[in-house]
Amino acid sequence: MTVLYGKPLADKILEECQNAAQRQVLEGKRTPCLAAVFTDGDAGSQYYLKGIKKNAEKAGITVREIHMP
């Protein structure tokens, strides 16, 4: 049985994303951007978006929120 520890794996993936985003900017390309499209009024979606923004910012990725009626 293999035990997989999530936190070290998540940290490794985050570091890889940070490196890729930095490399892209240093090459003169645009900063990576994630567009999140949500409908208004759903508290669960707002909570989910908050987590996405937090992790994306750690990785050097810009997040654009697009709210649809």
C-alpha positions in Angstrom: 0.0 0.0 0.0 1.3 3.4 -1.0 0.7 6.4 1.3 0.4 9.7 -0.5 0.9 12.8 1.5 -1.1 15.6 -0.1 0.6 18.7 1.4 4.1 17.9 0.1 2.7 17.1 -3.3 0.6 20.3 -3.4 3.7 22.3 -2.4 5.7 20.7 -5.3 3.0 21.4 -7.8 2.7 25.0 -6.6 6.4 25.5 -6.9 6.4 24.1 -10.5 3.6 26.6 -11.3 5.5 29.5 -9.8 8.6 28.6 -11.8 6.6 28.3 -15.0 4.9 31.6 -14.5 8.1 33.4 -13.7 9.9 31.8 -16.7 7.1 32.9 -19.0 7.3 36.5 -17.7 11.1 36.5 -18.0 10.8 35.4 -21.6 8.8 38.6 -22.3 5.4 36.8 -22.5 2.2 37.7 -20.7 1.7 36.8 -17.1 -0.5 33.7 -17.0 -4.2 34.5 -16.3 -7.1 32.4 -15.2 -10.6 33.7 -16.1 -13.3 32.5 -13.7 -16.9 32.8 -14.9 -19.5 32.7 -12.1 -23.2 33.5 -11.8 -24.3 35.7 -9.0 -25.9 34.6 -5.7 -24.2 31.3 -5.0 -22.3 31.4 -1.7 -20.5 28.2 -2.5 -19.2 29.6 -5.7 -17.9 32.6 -3.9 -16.0 30.4 -1.4 -14.6 28.3 -4.3 -13.5 31.5 -6.1 -11.7 32.8 -3.0 -9.7 29.5 -2.8 -8.8 29.7 -6.5 -7.7 33.3 -6.2 -5.5 32.5 -3.2 -3.7 29.6 -4.8 -3.4 31.4 -8.2 -1.8 34.4 -6.6 0.7 32.2 -4.8 1.6 30.7 -8.1 2.0 34.1 -9.9 -1.1 33.7 -11.9 -3.6 36.6 -12.4 -7.3 35.9 -11.8 -10.0 37.7 -13.7 -13.5 37.3 -12.2 -16.3 37.5 -14.7 -19.8 37.6 -13.0 -22.7 36.8 -15.2 -26.3 37.7 -14.2 
